[in-house]
């Protein structure tokens, strides 16, 4: 690849979610900052006490298994489960998504587009913001608690059969993957949209042969498991690229792009690259989001409204559009583009909970699950573009295994002050340890410490309100999907 290749000018975009086993629960405290009605995007606890009890029992059983951060790199166990279940993942075509940042939002966009074209969809994403049932969606909505419980009970005997025959029991993520594939077959769906958990080659989801493989921007994350350079990480992620598939590549670092293109050549896959075969032609800020013109594999799609903030979301939309075009054969077996009105309708309805999500006004409170430096940089840029804050207060609770200093350094230019806190996850960084790093980055006078998240939210909102009722104070809650999920509950969104 030449030095002048467009892949030279790439940044990693969007925020990914931080894997964690924890099922998010929040205390009963009602904040004076409580927001509006619960969002339909994220399911709440079941109202029926018996159903809630049954769901908690399933969650407790799943919690006895390896969490998502403990891995044995192999697909042997999930392959064995698929075998005894009758290979449910072979009963529908699939779009497989890997990358470092942007996977979940891109999956939601792909799902919305496919649904708008009247296909029945199944979507599997991870981890969850508030409820484990979020991970498995049918027709654009999380499956009900009743269906989640029923699916678990259906495959449980087969899971136990595989457990008995393997050196290690199936993990939490492997069981959920088996549940998703079984639920999709049972529905049945016309197409599955599947996000990898981590990596690609040995990820539990990689027992499917995706007709379309999508690689969102690759950056440094999970370096202890995936590699210390974008190229090394790309080797693992290239594992989802299968024989004769179509590969949709978001903008990538040059070394990562080289790895991915080499793998595509090896398996005779067709490649479409952002910035070459498709991309964002133009975009402008609009009320509640942005208006973009996208170039797809079949031509231009002008005036597409996207109710999400940030340039990275426009790039995610371009990737999603190209993936759906590829699935329908646009640019290959058919020349005409997708129906523009259907595309516009689909994108206008897209949501992505916990991604630049406004959950309160006066002062404005924004949630964003940025957890690595790359995600934090694009979030900081998006905040500056979408909001005119005169004073922005950060609330940060991060996981201990992340590049926390890099994350804080990315936010330092936009935070007037930062409130350091800790979420309920066992993986959360100790609040004093996080505060010590924050003091080095921000200076002691700009750092406040509140170990409990409810107190941190109260403190941040109080600081933002010091600007006065009619000025531009705001709060950004970030650092981890767990922090964002718990804040979302505390602010009345679920």
Steps between C-alpha positions, in 0.01 A plus 500: 500500500642837401576778745243720323213258559191667654534267797787728608251759625301307747380537852320245712143600560197424717487353844485134571375341812706358779435123545375412845293223653323729744126530473446864577286582797449839661398606850155626578616855560307751291719784382369851476645474150260229388427510129196415294323179411699179452642456153359222287849424370611333822275246676419539867458228763187288443193633680372150576674389824508137389660584167750727672587223744548251216721746310712560809544124536624476140733796557633334815569174313676687221706686760654172619677468166815665375444870445577676176846603611616143563566329170641179361557582132311225325168447324496129585242531779257723309543278192411197711189680629395593147545137398267360767248779431490405131704792364233770544742770379496343152127560453528869407750731327699733722693826510798470736651810662840542664729795575605697807251786509153546355383140474176526694380823342586369154308181578197703603518700178526185288207350687290813441576500127422132454177537697395797288532274196258259668747232603462331837819562691684351794769713666759377749712766671701526819527590773175648623431848636239402759340160435656178375197451276620795288763280344253297295258698284229394256348749256687788661392438859661309785337165557261486790612370837263207452656408168851542640417261785333252263797503262740436787292212632475352148875482447602433862503116468725530193726748676542256787573220252780705343630608842542136599699417186736801496808588702338831595133583541338730247551863599235761569551649154499161327167404658348835401630456146340158484175649627508773234562260214226267624253787547570628148437155351184457702354840401600446213694803377581594141845629598712518815714800588774374730761702692810317620575506870877539467741450213360281227684175422427329830198704604197290590293668229740374232311178427303689238610565144398859452394583145619850585790567740522851645813639664445824690801719592781308669693660784688387810279323754522162674869507404580225752285260298492630144841656439687823560474655152206557264653244263517230769144574606388490135634144467248383759216707361565379144388157619137586424575547130383180333530349154330707226352747748470874449713705740398852598800683642461819700799733489795322658860560602725409208653192663157366601362559150788305348425199720129508421553539126747211496248275672231603251725403209575162660131406520385666176290753688376819336610816680335841526703768680375816665644800323526311172195291413270668753508772762364827638469767231387780729336560834363790702373536853122490531258521790532180698769353274635563153413501130733302276551407140638148478665331206411135484598217269209595274532877497424801718233520768441871569338667802505206739401614849679320782376568856845438648780744576856498369692448177573143606130419482483617139790268421321216681196573285706480180641163609153369590355616169777331301452179699129488422563587136750213482248267662246589229762472226516870414812563296525132409184327373294821488606847393223718640535640854264427786178699518599838641176562690531164678862572588407842639215356702725233651781733602258755644378234744842379618586527868809400696449510878802617693665659197489880524155450650328800658306382806426829675469874433570806716780420537553265211632157599659289226598134531776350290664161550847601376750276677822526299701801378380468140137499608559787739658714229206468263255554785681819601486619139131414472414686822670813367311476174154413630477710817587855592598436860657794681598268785513119471538276804620144454393200706748219444493144629729261312611138499837414645628321191469799267733779390342741747770766472453516123124526545529784752754684286256490208230661713723753680456780244118493522439440872501807726497259794473125540322297766672165549282210607471120492233272356381175659698265276770282651722628218457865590819694572532598865377856537814619681726349234296662224498831688878497532535472122235767448688742727813448288303572182265780616667647808365461851273806485299353211440155653223402739462147638163337573531122548124443452361565155174662625709749698725558198201583280362736764836673535551537124153643445552744786827615345334540159216698655747750644496657155142608559164386369527658157863429420674207342609266774501127421606159627661211308493159669756265350784249546317167487178346379432393858531858625273620220245224561479570870475874441225436248296316762564762765385772263171325440572344160402143570 
